[in-house]
Amino acid sequence: MAHQGGWRCDALDLPENGEIHLGAATLVSAYGFSPPAGVITYAGLAPNTHPLLFTGMTLADNCNVIRGIEIPPTRASGWTSFTGTITDSPAAVYSDYRELHTGGTGEVLGAGFFPYMDSGAVCKSLFAIQAISYVSAGSTVDSAADAPGIGVFPIWAKCVLDGETFTSGGVAAAMFLSVQANVTDVQAEDTSMLNMEVASGGIQNIIKFRCTTVNGATYFVNLADNGEPGEKTVASETAVDDVVGNIKVLIGDQVGYINVHSAKAS
């Protein structure tokens, strides 16, 4: 298997157990795991089990199963790239599956993506995650039969609260958004928590909300009383038409206010 420039496995037949042993003297030194320099490729193989299996491995502190440091990507697809096509089987698959449990006070933070625009950079865009669901001409978006969570969604987020102890003051939501504007005041610029467009054609709704239980949601929106953008005004018993507050909006270049009433319309 050894050859000039590295190690190749493209003409190797895996044994039934799928394990490849290159010998302890080759892979292990006094300092730990030290594979030979070069390339390991499995191109053209049809293994009957996992080509790489790390079951039962115990990582040392601050170590990763696979780690790359200071490796600038040389293609648009980044550090890793996988492509493939399915048809009828399996019926549903993940392109990537991660499952991490916590059984104590250790907190699972999920997948972290941290792109930086460093000092001196001049860019129009900086994305941490780009999610695009592409429905091609000739395909059919089948009926969801009015079932929630079924459809074409570039991002599908769900928070499951299943019999837990919820401490007073605890917080849960399907999604959290935060914009942190340090040093430079960008309030007069085109900055927002959500930035949306209808790129072509037309859609029916900007927001669609569905209550799937009798309880639903207590409030449609919960705004702080600070004028940014919600503001509580005079008490309902003295207010005209029971107006107790307003929400500041901008339509074109015109500032306006949506009045909030203390009583439902009869």
N, C-alpha and C positions, 0 to 999 in steps of 0.2 A: 504493500500500500504506500510505502514511502517513495517519493519521487522528487525531482528538482522543483522547488518552489512551494512544497507543503505536502499535505496528506490528501488523497482522493479516495472516495468510497463509491464513486458512481458506477463501478462494475462489480460491486460487492453484493453477494447474496446473504441476507441476514439469516441467522439461525432461527429456529422456531420460537425461542424465547425472546428474540429481538435484541439480544444484548451483544455489544461489541466490546471486546477486551483487547486493548493494545499492549497490555503488560504494565505492571506496577513500575518497573524501572523506567519506562518511557514516559508515563504520565505523572508520576508522583516524585517529587524531590523532597529534600529535608525542609523546604519552605512551604510545602502544600501542593496544590494542583498546578502542574506546569505542562500543558500540552505543547507539542512542537509548533513552531512558527509556521504560518502559511494558511492554507485553506482546507476545510473539510466540507465536501459536497456530497449530497445524496441524490444528485440529479438522475432521473430515469429509474429510480428504484420503486418497488412496490412492496414495502414492508407490511407484515401482517400484524404489527403492533406499533406502539409509539416509537418513532425514530429517536426521540430524546425523552428520557424518563428520569425524573428527579424525585420519585416517591421516597419519603423517609429521610430526605436530606436535611441536615441541621445547619443552618447558615451561621457563620461567625458574626459578631457584632459589626454593624455598618457594612454588611456585604450583600451583594445581590446574586441571584442565580446567573444572570447575564448582565454584564455591565460594559458600557462604552463611555470613555472620557475623552473630551476634545476630539471628536470625530465629526467634522463638518459634513452634512449631507451633500451629495453630489448629484442628486436628482430630486424632482418635485415630490416624489412619493416618500421622501424622508429616510429615516434609519432602517425601517423595516417595510416590506411590501409583499402583500399576498393578494392573489387574484384567483377567482374560481367561478364556476357556474353550477347551479343545481337545477333540476327540473321538477319531477314529481316526488322524488324520495331522496332524503327524508322530507317530511312535510314542512318542518320548520327547523331552522338552524341558527346558531349564533356565529358570526364571523370571528368573534372573540368572546371568551367566557372567563370571568374572574369571580371567585367566591372566597371571601375572607371573613372569618368569624372572630368575635371577641367574647371571651367568657369571664371577663373581669373589668378592670377600670381602663384597660388599654383601648384607645379609640381608633376605629377604622375610618380613614379619610378617603377611601376610594382611590381612583386613578388621579394623579396630579400632573397637570400640564402647565408649564410655567415659561412661556415665551417672554423674552425681554427685548425692548427696544433700548439699546445702550446709548450712552452719551455720544453724540455725533451722528447717530442714525437718522435718516430722513425717509420715512415710509408712510404710505397712505393707509395701510392695513396692518393689523397684528391680531391674529386669531389664535386662541388657545385650543379650540376645537372647531372643526368645520364639519357639519353634518348635513348631507344632502341626500334626500330620497328621490330618486329619478325614475319617473314613470314614463316609459318610452311609447311612442306611437305604435299602435298595433296590440298593445297590452290592454287588459281590462281591470279596472278597479271594481271588484265585486262588492255586492251589497253587504253592509255591516249589520243589517237587520236591526238597526237602531240600538245596537249593543255599544256601550261606552268603551273606549280604549281600543276599538278596532278601526283601522284606517291606515292612511299613509301619513306618518309622522316622522320628520327628521329627528325629533327628540321626544322620547316617551319616558316620562318620569312618574313614579308612584311611590308614595310613602305609606307603608303598611304598619298600622298600630294594632297589635294582635294580643290583647289581654295583658298588656304591660302595666306596671305601676307608674302612673304619670304624676310626678311631683308638681305641686303648685308652683307656677313660674316656669315650668318646662315649655319648650317650644318645638313644634313639628310643622313641616310644610312639605309640599311636593317639590318646591324649588325655592332657593334663596338667591337674590340678586343684590349685588353691592357695587357701587361706584365710589372710589376713593380718590378725590381730587386734592392732591397736596400742592402747596406752595402757590401754583398758578390758579387764579380765579377763572373758571371756564363757564360760569353760570350764564353768561350772555352768548355762549357759543352753542352749536347744535349738539348738545349732550343730553342723554336721557337714560332711563333705566331700561326701556325697551325701545328699539328702533326697528320699525316694520315697514314693509312695502308690499303692494300688489304689483308684481313685476310685469304682468301682462294680463289681458282679459279682465275678469272680475270674479269676486268671491261673494258669498252670501253674508258672512258675519266677520267682524273684527275679532270678537270674543264670543264663544259659545260656552255657556255654563249649564250643566245638567245635574240636578239632585237625584241621586239614585236611591235615596232612602227618604223616609218621612221627615227626618230631621234636617237634612241638607246643611246649609251654612247659616250661622246666626246673622252675619252681616255680609253685604255685598263688598264693602270696602271699609277699612278701619284707618282713619286719618288722624294724625296728631293735630292738636289745636295750636298751630304756630304760624298759620298763614302760608305755609309752604307745602302743598297748596291749599290745605283746608283751614278754615277759621270758624270758630264758634262765636256767634254774635250774642244778642240779648236773650233773656229768658223767654220761653215760649209763650207764657201768659201775657206778655206785653208786646210781643212781636207781631207785626202785621202779617196776616195769613199764616201765623205759626212758623215763620221763618226763623230757624235757630242757628243757621250757619250757611257757609257758601264754599264752593270749590273754585279756585281760580283756574281759568283756561285761556289758551291763546288760539284764536281762529285767524289764520293769515297773519296780519300784523295788528289785529285788534284784540286787546285784553278784555275778557268777559268773566262772568261769574255764574255758576250754577247754584241756585238757591236750594237749601235743604230745609224741609219742613218737619215739624215735630209730630204731625199727625198724617195718617194716610188720607188720600183723597176719597171722598165718599162716593 
